[in-house]
Amino acid sequence: MPEDQIEKLYYSIGEVSERINQKPHVLRYWEEEFDVLSPRKNRAGRRVYTDDDIETVERIRRLLKDEKYTIEGARQAIRRNDRRADLRAEAADDLRALRALLVDLRDQLD
C-alpha cells in the first residue's frame, strides 16, 4: 500500500498547517482563542492533531477566512452549532424512548 494512502492517527502541526494553508503560529493562536481546539501533546511535548482536531481547525478557518467572522463571532457560531447538535441528540433520544413506549403499548394491545 503506498504511503500516501495509509491512514494516520496523528498529524504534526506542520502537516496540519500545510493542509489548511495556514502558518503553525496561527494554529497555536487559535488554540488560545477557541476552547474546542486543544490537540494533545506527545511525550516530547509536540502537538499531535487527530482527524477530529483537523475538522475543528478547518471549521475555524472557514469561519474566519471564508465567512469573514471575527474571533468572537466564530466562537459564538461554534457554540450555537454545538448547542444545536446537543438539541438534535436529545431529540433523537426522546424519539427513541417514545418509539419504545409505543412499541410496548402495541405489544400490550396484542
Backbone as JSON, one array per atom type, in Angstrom:
{
  "sequence": "MPEDQIEKLYYSIGEVSERINQKPHVLRYWEEEFDVLSPRKNRAGRRVYTDDDIETVERIRRLLKDEKYTIEGARQAIRRNDRRADLRAEAADDLRALRALLVDLRDQLD",
  "N": [[0.85, -1.18, 0.0], [0.7, 2.19, -0.94], [2.46, 4.9, 0.68], [1.06, 7.36, 0.89], [-1.55, 6.58, 1.09], [-1.95, 5.45, 3.5], [-3.72, 5.47, 6.48], [-3.41, 7.85, 8.94], [-3.16, 8.26, 12.49], [-2.39, 10.43, 13.99], [-1.31, 13.78, 13.43], [1.26, 16.13, 12.7], [1.79, 19.58, 13.71], [2.88, 20.96, 11.59], [2.1, 19.42, 9.36], [-0.67, 19.76, 9.5], [-0.87, 22.53, 9.24], [0.05, 22.89, 6.63], [-1.93, 21.51, 5.28], [-4.24, 23.08, 5.68], [-3.4, 25.47, 4.78], [-2.3, 27.5, 6.45], [-0.11, 29.21, 8.68], [1.91, 27.61, 11.23], [2.02, 29.17, 13.63], [-0.4, 30.46, 13.6], [-2.22, 28.41, 14.05], [-1.47, 27.77, 16.67], [-2.21, 30.14, 17.93], [-5.0, 30.05, 17.51], [-5.61, 27.9, 19.16], [-5.38, 29.1, 21.66], [-7.51, 30.86, 21.56], [-9.87, 29.45, 21.04], [-11.79, 27.23, 22.77], [-12.64, 24.76, 21.89], [-10.6, 23.7, 20.45], [-7.98, 21.81, 21.14], [-5.37, 20.21, 20.77], [-3.71, 17.14, 21.62], [-0.59, 16.57, 23.33], [2.47, 14.99, 22.53], [4.92, 12.74, 24.02], [7.24, 14.19, 23.76], [6.33, 16.69, 23.96], [5.23, 17.88, 21.78], [2.63, 19.08, 19.65], [-0.02, 16.99, 18.65], [-2.29, 16.26, 16.22], [-5.56, 14.99, 15.81], [-7.94, 13.44, 13.54], [-10.4, 14.57, 14.22], [-9.55, 16.93, 15.49], [-8.46, 18.2, 13.28], [-10.73, 18.58, 11.71], [-12.0, 20.47, 13.33], [-10.15, 22.58, 13.19], [-10.33, 23.15, 10.46], [-12.97, 24.0, 10.37], [-12.85, 26.32, 11.96], [-11.06, 27.81, 10.4], [-12.6, 28.13, 8.07], [-14.75, 29.68, 9.05], [-13.39, 32.02, 9.9], [-11.77, 32.85, 7.7], [-13.12, 32.33, 5.2], [-15.84, 32.96, 5.66], [-15.55, 35.32, 6.95], [-15.82, 35.92, 9.71], [-15.36, 37.48, 12.92], [-13.04, 36.75, 15.6], [-14.52, 36.5, 18.01], [-17.11, 36.31, 16.92], [-16.87, 33.91, 15.51], [-16.42, 32.16, 17.65], [-18.95, 32.33, 18.89], [-20.58, 31.32, 16.83], [-19.67, 28.68, 16.7], [-20.39, 27.81, 19.26], [-23.21, 28.05, 19.06], [-23.72, 26.18, 17.03], [-22.8, 23.84, 18.28], [-24.63, 23.71, 20.38], [-26.99, 23.29, 18.94], [-26.44, 20.75, 17.9], [-26.38, 19.29, 20.27], [-29.06, 19.58, 21.03], [-30.31, 18.24, 18.91], [-29.36, 15.66, 19.37], [-30.54, 15.15, 21.87], [-33.24, 15.26, 21.1], [-33.34, 13.08, 19.38], [-32.84, 11.01, 21.19], [-35.14, 11.28, 22.79], [-37.1, 10.64, 20.88], [-36.45, 7.96, 20.36], [-37.04, 6.86, 22.87], [-39.78, 7.39, 22.99], [-40.65, 5.85, 20.83], [-40.02, 3.3, 21.77], [-41.81, 3.17, 23.9], [-44.26, 3.3, 22.52], [-44.11, 0.95, 21.0], [-44.13, -0.89, 23.07], [-46.68, -0.4, 24.14], [-48.25, -1.17, 21.93], [-47.59, -3.89, 21.83], [-48.77, -4.7, 24.21], [-51.44, -4.41, 23.6], [-51.89, -6.41, 21.82]],
  "CA": [[0.0, 0.0, 0.0], [1.53, 3.4, -0.98], [2.48, 5.64, 1.93], [0.06, 8.43, 0.93], [-2.86, 6.0, 1.31], [-2.02, 4.93, 4.86], [-4.48, 6.32, 7.39], [-2.64, 8.2, 10.14], [-3.95, 8.6, 13.67], [-1.95, 11.72, 14.49], [-0.62, 14.63, 12.46], [2.03, 17.2, 13.33], [1.28, 20.92, 13.44], [3.35, 21.3, 10.25], [1.23, 18.75, 8.39], [-1.99, 20.39, 9.55], [-0.77, 23.89, 8.7], [0.12, 22.74, 5.17], [-3.24, 21.03, 4.79], [-5.25, 24.16, 5.67], [-2.75, 26.66, 4.23], [-2.09, 28.5, 7.49], [1.16, 29.03, 9.38], [1.77, 26.97, 12.54], [1.74, 30.11, 14.72], [-1.83, 30.76, 13.54], [-2.88, 27.3, 14.74], [-1.22, 27.92, 18.11], [-3.05, 31.25, 18.38], [-6.38, 29.57, 17.55], [-5.73, 27.07, 20.36], [-5.61, 30.01, 22.79], [-8.76, 31.59, 21.39], [-11.02, 28.55, 20.9], [-11.77, 26.11, 23.72], [-12.91, 23.49, 21.2], [-9.37, 23.24, 19.81], [-6.91, 21.52, 22.11], [-4.7, 18.96, 20.39], [-2.88, 16.54, 22.65], [0.85, 16.68, 23.11], [3.15, 13.71, 22.69], [5.91, 12.71, 25.11], [8.24, 15.23, 23.53], [5.68, 17.99, 24.15], [4.79, 18.42, 20.49], [1.21, 18.91, 19.38], [-0.43, 15.95, 17.7], [-3.69, 16.51, 15.84], [-6.35, 13.86, 15.33], [-8.86, 13.84, 12.47], [-11.39, 15.48, 14.82], [-8.89, 18.23, 15.66], [-8.31, 18.81, 11.95], [-12.07, 19.07, 11.35], [-12.22, 21.7, 14.1], [-9.29, 23.6, 12.6], [-10.92, 23.53, 9.16], [-14.19, 24.75, 10.68], [-12.42, 27.65, 12.41], [-10.5, 28.5, 9.23], [-13.71, 28.5, 7.2], [-15.48, 30.79, 9.67], [-12.58, 33.23, 9.94], [-11.21, 33.27, 6.41], [-14.09, 32.31, 4.11], [-17.08, 33.65, 6.03], [-15.14, 36.62, 7.48], [-16.22, 36.14, 11.09], [-14.33, 37.87, 13.87], [-12.76, 35.66, 16.54], [-15.68, 36.37, 18.9], [-18.22, 35.83, 16.11], [-16.63, 32.49, 15.23], [-16.68, 31.45, 18.91], [-20.4, 32.25, 19.07], [-21.12, 30.41, 15.81], [-19.33, 27.32, 17.11], [-21.25, 27.49, 20.41], [-24.57, 27.84, 18.54], [-23.74, 24.92, 16.29], [-22.68, 22.76, 19.26], [-25.92, 23.63, 21.09], [-27.94, 22.64, 18.03], [-26.1, 19.33, 17.85], [-26.84, 18.72, 21.54], [-30.52, 19.51, 20.98], [-30.66, 17.16, 17.99], [-29.09, 14.39, 20.05], [-31.6, 14.99, 22.87], [-34.49, 14.96, 20.4], [-33.23, 11.7, 18.89], [-33.03, 10.15, 22.36], [-36.56, 11.35, 23.15], [-37.86, 9.89, 19.88], [-36.21, 6.54, 20.6], [-37.79, 6.47, 24.06], [-41.19, 7.4, 22.61], [-40.88, 4.68, 19.97], [-40.02, 2.11, 22.63], [-43.07, 3.21, 24.64], [-45.35, 2.95, 21.6], [-43.98, -0.47, 20.68], [-44.57, -1.6, 24.28], [-48.15, -0.27, 24.17], [-48.78, -2.01, 20.85], [-47.47, -5.29, 22.24], [-49.75, -4.96, 25.26], [-52.75, -4.49, 22.99], [-51.98, -7.69, 21.06]],
  "C": [[0.9, 1.24, 0.0], [1.39, 4.21, 0.31], [1.4, 6.71, 2.01], [-1.36, 7.89, 1.14], [-3.02, 5.42, 2.71], [-2.73, 5.95, 5.74], [-3.63, 6.57, 8.63], [-3.6, 8.51, 11.27], [-3.63, 10.01, 14.16], [-1.16, 12.47, 13.42], [0.12, 15.72, 13.21], [1.41, 18.55, 12.96], [1.7, 21.38, 12.04], [2.47, 20.69, 9.17], [-0.14, 19.42, 8.33], [-1.93, 21.79, 8.94], [-0.66, 23.86, 7.18], [-1.24, 22.4, 4.6], [-4.26, 22.16, 4.7], [-4.67, 25.49, 5.19], [-2.7, 27.82, 5.22], [-0.76, 28.19, 8.17], [0.93, 28.36, 10.74], [1.45, 27.94, 13.67], [0.26, 30.51, 14.75], [-2.61, 29.66, 14.27], [-2.67, 27.4, 16.25], [-2.06, 29.05, 18.68], [-4.52, 30.8, 18.5], [-6.61, 28.68, 18.76], [-6.03, 27.94, 21.59], [-7.0, 30.64, 22.75], [-10.01, 30.71, 21.38], [-10.87, 27.35, 21.83], [-11.94, 24.77, 23.03], [-11.66, 22.91, 20.54], [-8.29, 23.05, 20.87], [-6.26, 20.18, 21.76], [-3.83, 18.45, 21.54], [-1.42, 16.81, 22.34], [1.47, 15.31, 23.35], [4.18, 13.8, 23.81], [6.95, 13.8, 24.98], [7.64, 16.63, 23.69], [5.21, 18.64, 22.86], [3.31, 18.13, 20.28], [0.98, 17.79, 18.36], [-1.94, 16.12, 17.47], [-4.34, 15.22, 15.35], [-7.21, 14.36, 14.17], [-9.92, 14.8, 12.99], [-10.81, 16.88, 15.03], [-8.78, 18.96, 14.32], [-9.65, 19.33, 11.45], [-12.37, 20.39, 12.05], [-11.4, 22.84, 13.52], [-9.87, 24.09, 11.27], [-12.19, 24.35, 9.36], [-13.85, 26.18, 11.1], [-11.88, 28.45, 11.22], [-11.61, 29.0, 8.31], [-14.48, 29.7, 7.76], [-14.69, 32.08, 9.59], [-12.18, 33.74, 8.56], [-12.26, 33.35, 5.31], [-15.33, 33.14, 4.44], [-16.83, 34.98, 6.72], [-15.68, 36.93, 8.87], [-15.05, 36.74, 11.87], [-14.07, 36.66, 14.77], [-13.98, 35.43, 17.43], [-16.89, 35.84, 18.13], [-18.09, 34.35, 15.8], [-16.87, 31.65, 16.48], [-18.18, 31.26, 19.11], [-21.03, 31.29, 18.07], [-20.85, 28.96, 16.19], [-20.21, 26.9, 18.29], [-22.68, 27.2, 19.97], [-24.69, 26.5, 17.86], [-23.65, 23.73, 17.25], [-23.98, 22.59, 20.04], [-26.96, 22.94, 20.24], [-27.7, 21.15, 17.96], [-26.56, 18.63, 19.13], [-28.36, 18.56, 21.54], [-30.99, 18.4, 20.05], [-30.45, 15.81, 18.64], [-30.15, 14.12, 21.12], [-32.91, 14.6, 22.21], [-34.47, 13.51, 19.88], [-33.42, 10.71, 20.04], [-34.49, 10.11, 22.78], [-37.42, 10.54, 22.18], [-37.67, 8.39, 20.04], [-37.01, 6.05, 21.8], [-39.29, 6.42, 23.75], [-41.52, 6.19, 21.75], [-40.96, 3.41, 20.82], [-41.32, 2.03, 23.42], [-44.23, 2.78, 23.75], [-45.31, 1.47, 21.21], [-44.48, -1.3, 21.86], [-46.09, -1.55, 24.39], [-48.81, -1.16, 23.12], [-48.74, -3.48, 21.25], [-48.46, -5.64, 23.35], [-51.16, -5.1, 24.71], [-52.95, -5.8, 22.23], [-52.34, -8.84, 21.91]]
}
